Amino acid sequence: METYARNFLRKRAHNLSPIVFVGKQGSDERVIKALDEALANHELIKVKFVDYKSQRRELAADMAKKTSAELISVIGNIAILFREHEEPSERRYHIPKR
């Protein structure tokens, strides 16, 4: 993903609250399922790491890969992920062309 697209999405995610929380169980099947559903409904989401804070970058990249999402950024204990909706008419975020 291009830098300008990441910056655009990072700005849009600024006011969002975390939807998925990674706790003691790590990124198990339930977390991946919740993440997949959240991405399908919202496209752009925040994930908060309550535990596994030292491994947050690796876990965020792995979760993005398992859900076919883009890892936009990891800031502190929050990861921002984006997956464009399959139906163009259902998309909430339209990334401007450069």
Backbone as JSON Lines, residues from 0, in Angstrom:
{"i":0,"aa":"M","n":[0.85,-1.17,0.0],"ca":[0.0,0.0,0.0],"c":[0.9,1.24,0.0]}
{"i":1,"aa":"E","n":[0.5,2.23,-0.76],"ca":[1.27,3.46,-0.9],"c":[1.26,4.27,0.4]}
{"i":2,"aa":"T","n":[2.27,5.09,0.57],"ca":[2.4,5.92,1.76],"c":[1.23,6.89,1.91]}
{"i":3,"aa":"Y","n":[0.81,7.52,0.8],"ca":[-0.3,8.47,0.9],"c":[-1.59,7.78,1.32]}
{"i":4,"aa":"A","n":[-1.79,6.53,0.89],"ca":[-2.99,5.78,1.29],"c":[-2.93,5.45,2.78]}
{"i":5,"aa":"R","n":[-1.76,5.06,3.26],"ca":[-1.6,4.78,4.69],"c":[-1.86,6.04,5.52]}
{"i":6,"aa":"N","n":[-1.32,7.16,5.08],"ca":[-1.55,8.41,5.8],"c":[-3.02,8.78,5.81]}
{"i":7,"aa":"F","n":[-3.7,8.61,4.69],"ca":[-5.13,8.9,4.59],"c":[-5.91,8.05,5.6]}
{"i":8,"aa":"L","n":[-5.63,6.75,5.63],"ca":[-6.34,5.84,6.53],"c":[-5.97,6.08,7.99]}
{"i":9,"aa":"R","n":[-4.73,6.42,8.25],"ca":[-4.31,6.71,9.62],"c":[-5.08,7.92,10.17]}
{"i":10,"aa":"K","n":[-5.27,8.92,9.33],"ca":[-6.05,10.1,9.74],"c":[-7.5,9.73,10.01]}
{"i":11,"aa":"R","n":[-8.08,8.88,9.19],"ca":[-9.47,8.47,9.38],"c":[-9.64,7.62,10.64]}
{"i":12,"aa":"A","n":[-8.61,6.9,11.02],"ca":[-8.68,6.02,12.19],"c":[-8.45,6.76,13.5]}
{"i":13,"aa":"H","n":[-8.01,8.0,13.43],"ca":[-7.64,8.74,14.63],"c":[-8.75,8.76,15.69]}
{"i":14,"aa":"N","n":[-9.98,9.0,15.28],"ca":[-11.1,9.11,16.24],"c":[-11.79,7.8,16.53]}
{"i":15,"aa":"L","n":[-11.35,6.71,15.94],"ca":[-11.98,5.41,16.17],"c":[-11.56,4.83,17.52]}
{"i":16,"aa":"S","n":[-12.44,4.08,18.11],"ca":[-12.12,3.35,19.33],"c":[-11.74,1.92,18.96]}
{"i":17,"aa":"P","n":[-10.89,1.28,19.75],"ca":[-10.55,-0.12,19.47],"c":[-11.79,-1.01,19.51]}
{"i":18,"aa":"I","n":[-11.87,-1.93,18.58],"ca":[-13.0,-2.86,18.49],"c":[-12.6,-4.25,18.98]}
{"i":19,"aa":"V","n":[-11.37,-4.64,18.67],"ca":[-10.88,-5.97,19.03],"c":[-9.75,-5.79,20.04]}
{"i":20,"aa":"F","n":[-9.77,-6.63,21.08],"ca":[-8.76,-6.59,22.12],"c":[-8.01,-7.92,22.15]}
{"i":21,"aa":"V","n":[-6.68,-7.85,22.22],"ca":[-5.86,-9.05,22.31],"c":[-5.42,-9.17,23.76]}
{"i":22,"aa":"G","n":[-5.88,-10.24,24.43],"ca":[-5.59,-10.46,25.84],"c":[-4.69,-11.64,26.05]}
{"i":23,"aa":"K","n":[-4.94,-12.35,27.13],"ca":[-4.1,-13.48,27.54],"c":[-4.07,-14.61,26.52]}
{"i":24,"aa":"Q","n":[-5.14,-14.76,25.75],"ca":[-5.2,-15.85,24.77],"c":[-4.38,-15.57,23.52]}
{"i":25,"aa":"G","n":[-3.93,-14.34,23.34],"ca":[-3.17,-13.98,22.14],"c":[-4.09,-13.88,20.94]}
{"i":26,"aa":"S","n":[-3.56,-14.17,19.79],"ca":[-4.38,-14.09,18.57],"c":[-4.87,-15.49,18.21]}
{"i":27,"aa":"D","n":[-5.72,-16.06,19.04],"ca":[-6.27,-17.38,18.78],"c":[-7.4,-17.29,17.75]}
{"i":28,"aa":"E","n":[-8.06,-18.39,17.5],"ca":[-9.11,-18.46,16.48],"c":[-10.26,-17.5,16.76]}
{"i":29,"aa":"R","n":[-10.62,-17.33,18.02],"ca":[-11.73,-16.43,18.36],"c":[-11.4,-14.98,18.04]}
{"i":30,"aa":"V","n":[-10.16,-14.59,18.31],"ca":[-9.74,-13.22,18.02],"c":[-9.7,-13.0,16.51]}
{"i":31,"aa":"I","n":[-9.21,-13.97,15.77],"ca":[-9.14,-13.86,14.31],"c":[-10.55,-13.78,13.73]}
{"i":32,"aa":"K","n":[-11.47,-14.57,14.27],"ca":[-12.86,-14.53,13.79],"c":[-13.49,-13.17,14.09]}
{"i":33,"aa":"A","n":[-13.28,-12.65,15.29],"ca":[-13.81,-11.33,15.66],"c":[-13.2,-10.24,14.79]}
{"i":34,"aa":"L","n":[-11.93,-10.37,14.52],"ca":[-11.24,-9.41,13.67],"c":[-11.79,-9.44,12.24]}
{"i":35,"aa":"D","n":[-12.01,-10.64,11.73],"ca":[-12.56,-10.8,10.38],"c":[-13.95,-10.18,10.28]}
{"i":36,"aa":"E","n":[-14.79,-10.41,11.28],"ca":[-16.14,-9.83,11.29],"c":[-16.09,-8.31,11.41]}
{"i":37,"aa":"A","n":[-15.2,-7.81,12.25],"ca":[-15.08,-6.35,12.41],"c":[-14.61,-5.69,11.12]}
{"i":38,"aa":"L","n":[-13.67,-6.32,10.43],"ca":[-13.2,-5.77,9.16],"c":[-14.3,-5.8,8.1]}
{"i":39,"aa":"A","n":[-15.11,-6.85,8.11],"ca":[-16.21,-6.95,7.15],"c":[-17.25,-5.85,7.4]}
{"i":40,"aa":"N","n":[-17.46,-5.5,8.66],"ca":[-18.47,-4.5,9.0],"c":[-17.94,-3.06,8.94]}
{"i":41,"aa":"H","n":[-16.67,-2.86,9.27],"ca":[-16.16,-1.5,9.44],"c":[-15.06,-1.11,8.45]}
{"i":42,"aa":"E","n":[-14.39,-2.05,7.86],"ca":[-13.25,-1.86,6.94],"c":[-11.99,-1.37,7.64]}
{"i":43,"aa":"L","n":[-12.11,-0.34,8.45],"ca":[-10.96,0.25,9.14],"c":[-11.19,0.11,10.64]}
{"i":44,"aa":"I","n":[-10.27,-0.58,11.32],"ca":[-10.46,-0.83,12.74],"c":[-9.17,-0.66,13.51]}
{"i":45,"aa":"K","n":[-9.34,-0.51,14.83],"ca":[-8.21,-0.5,15.74],"c":[-8.26,-1.76,16.59]}
{"i":46,"aa":"V","n":[-7.07,-2.3,16.86],"ca":[-6.91,-3.47,17.72],"c":[-6.03,-3.04,18.88]}
{"i":47,"aa":"K","n":[-6.48,-3.3,20.1],"ca":[-5.7,-2.94,21.28],"c":[-5.07,-4.18,21.88]}
{"i":48,"aa":"F","n":[-3.78,-4.07,22.18],"ca":[-3.05,-5.17,22.81],"c":[-3.01,-4.93,24.31]}
{"i":49,"aa":"V","n":[-3.78,-5.74,25.04],"ca":[-3.81,-5.67,26.5],"c":[-2.64,-6.48,27.05]}
{"i":50,"aa":"D","n":[-2.4,-7.63,26.46],"ca":[-1.24,-8.46,26.76],"c":[-0.41,-8.61,25.48]}
{"i":51,"aa":"Y","n":[0.7,-9.3,25.57],"ca":[1.59,-9.51,24.42],"c":[2.08,-8.19,23.84]}
{"i":52,"aa":"K","n":[2.28,-7.2,24.7],"ca":[2.68,-5.88,24.23],"c":[4.05,-5.89,23.57]}
{"i":53,"aa":"S","n":[4.95,-6.75,24.02],"ca":[6.28,-6.8,23.43],"c":[6.28,-7.45,22.05]}
{"i":54,"aa":"Q","n":[5.23,-8.2,21.74],"ca":[5.14,-8.9,20.45],"c":[4.06,-8.29,19.56]}
{"i":55,"aa":"R","n":[3.61,-7.09,19.87],"ca":[2.46,-6.51,19.17],"c":[2.68,-6.35,17.68]}
{"i":56,"aa":"R","n":[3.87,-5.96,17.25],"ca":[4.11,-5.77,15.81],"c":[4.01,-7.09,15.05]}
{"i":57,"aa":"E","n":[4.61,-8.12,15.59],"ca":[4.57,-9.43,14.93],"c":[3.15,-9.99,14.92]}
{"i":58,"aa":"L","n":[2.45,-9.87,16.06],"ca":[1.07,-10.36,16.13],"c":[0.16,-9.58,15.19]}
{"i":59,"aa":"A","n":[0.33,-8.26,15.12],"ca":[-0.5,-7.45,14.24],"c":[-0.27,-7.83,12.78]}
{"i":60,"aa":"A","n":[0.97,-8.05,12.4],"ca":[1.28,-8.45,11.02],"c":[0.69,-9.82,10.72]}
{"i":61,"aa":"D","n":[0.75,-10.73,11.69],"ca":[0.2,-12.07,11.51],"c":[-1.33,-12.02,11.41]}
{"i":62,"aa":"M","n":[-1.96,-11.2,12.23],"ca":[-3.42,-11.08,12.18],"c":[-3.86,-10.47,10.86]}
{"i":63,"aa":"A","n":[-3.12,-9.49,10.36],"ca":[-3.45,-8.88,9.07],"c":[-3.34,-9.91,7.96]}
{"i":64,"aa":"K","n":[-2.3,-10.73,8.02],"ca":[-2.11,-11.77,6.99],"c":[-3.25,-12.8,7.03]}
{"i":65,"aa":"K","n":[-3.64,-13.22,8.22],"ca":[-4.69,-14.23,8.36],"c":[-6.07,-13.73,7.93]}
{"i":66,"aa":"T","n":[-6.28,-12.41,7.96],"ca":[-7.58,-11.85,7.58],"c":[-7.54,-11.13,6.23]}
{"i":67,"aa":"S","n":[-6.44,-11.24,5.52],"ca":[-6.26,-10.58,4.22],"c":[-6.44,-9.07,4.33]}
{"i":68,"aa":"A","n":[-5.93,-8.51,5.4],"ca":[-6.04,-7.07,5.65],"c":[-4.67,-6.42,5.49]}
{"i":69,"aa":"E","n":[-4.67,-5.1,5.46],"ca":[-3.44,-4.32,5.43],"c":[-3.17,-3.8,6.84]}
{"i":70,"aa":"L","n":[-1.96,-3.96,7.29],"ca":[-1.55,-3.36,8.56],"c":[-1.14,-1.93,8.24]}
{"i":71,"aa":"I","n":[-1.92,-0.97,8.7],"ca":[-1.66,0.44,8.41],"c":[-0.55,0.97,9.32]}
{"i":72,"aa":"S","n":[-0.69,0.74,10.62],"ca":[0.37,1.16,11.54],"c":[0.16,0.53,12.9]}
{"i":73,"aa":"V","n":[1.23,0.57,13.68],"ca":[1.18,0.16,15.09],"c":[1.75,1.34,15.88]}
{"i":74,"aa":"I","n":[0.9,1.92,16.7],"ca":[1.31,3.06,17.52],"c":[1.01,2.7,18.97]}
{"i":75,"aa":"G","n":[2.04,2.63,19.77],"ca":[1.86,2.21,21.16],"c":[1.32,0.79,21.21]}
{"i":76,"aa":"N","n":[0.22,0.6,21.9],"ca":[-0.38,-0.73,22.0],"c":[-1.61,-0.86,21.09]}
{"i":77,"aa":"I","n":[-1.71,-0.02,20.08],"ca":[-2.83,-0.01,19.16],"c":[-2.33,-0.3,17.74]}
{"i":78,"aa":"A","n":[-3.0,-1.22,17.08],"ca":[-2.72,-1.5,15.67],"c":[-3.93,-1.06,14.85]}
{"i":79,"aa":"I","n":[-3.67,-0.52,13.68],"ca":[-4.73,-0.1,12.76],"c":[-4.69,-1.03,11.56]}
{"i":80,"aa":"L","n":[-5.83,-1.66,11.27],"ca":[-5.93,-2.57,10.13],"c":[-7.04,-2.11,9.18]}
{"i":81,"aa":"F","n":[-6.86,-2.42,7.91],"ca":[-7.82,-2.01,6.89],"c":[-8.0,-3.15,5.89]}
{"i":82,"aa":"R","n":[-9.26,-3.41,5.56],"ca":[-9.57,-4.35,4.48],"c":[-10.76,-3.78,3.73]}
{"i":83,"aa":"E","n":[-10.56,-3.5,2.46],"ca":[-11.59,-2.91,1.64],"c":[-12.74,-3.89,1.45]}
{"i":84,"aa":"H","n":[-13.96,-3.38,1.51],"ca":[-15.15,-4.21,1.32],"c":[-15.16,-4.75,-0.11]}
{"i":85,"aa":"E","n":[-15.65,-5.98,-0.27],"ca":[-15.66,-6.62,-1.59],"c":[-16.6,-5.9,-2.56]}
{"i":86,"aa":"E","n":[-17.72,-5.41,-2.06],"ca":[-18.7,-4.71,-2.9],"c":[-18.35,-3.22,-2.96]}
{"i":87,"aa":"P","n":[-18.08,-2.68,-4.14],"ca":[-17.74,-1.26,-4.24],"c":[-18.82,-0.33,-3.68]}
{"i":88,"aa":"S","n":[-20.08,-0.7,-3.79],"ca":[-21.15,0.16,-3.29],"c":[-21.21,0.18,-1.76]}
{"i":89,"aa":"E","n":[-20.61,-0.81,-1.1],"ca":[-20.62,-0.91,0.36],"c":[-19.39,-0.29,1.02]}
{"i":90,"aa":"R","n":[-18.44,0.2,0.24],"ca":[-17.2,0.72,0.79],"c":[-17.43,2.03,1.53]}
{"i":91,"aa":"R","n":[-16.82,2.13,2.7],"ca":[-16.93,3.34,3.53],"c":[-15.79,4.31,3.26]}
{"i":92,"aa":"Y","n":[-14.65,3.79,2.89],"ca":[-13.45,4.62,2.7],"c":[-13.02,4.53,1.24]}
{"i":93,"aa":"H","n":[-12.95,5.68,0.61],"ca":[-12.52,5.76,-0.78],"c":[-11.18,6.49,-0.8]}
{"i":94,"aa":"I","n":[-10.14,5.73,-0.97],"ca":[-8.8,6.3,-0.94],"c":[-8.59,7.11,-2.21]}
{"i":95,"aa":"P","n":[-8.26,8.38,-2.06],"ca":[-8.07,9.22,-3.25],"c":[-6.86,8.78,-4.06]}
{"i":96,"aa":"K","n":[-6.96,8.94,-5.34],"ca":[-5.83,8.63,-6.21],"c":[-4.84,9.78,-6.1]}
{"i":97,"aa":"R","n":[-3.61,9.47,-6.26],"ca":[-2.59,10.5,-6.11],"c":[-2.57,11.44,-7.25]}
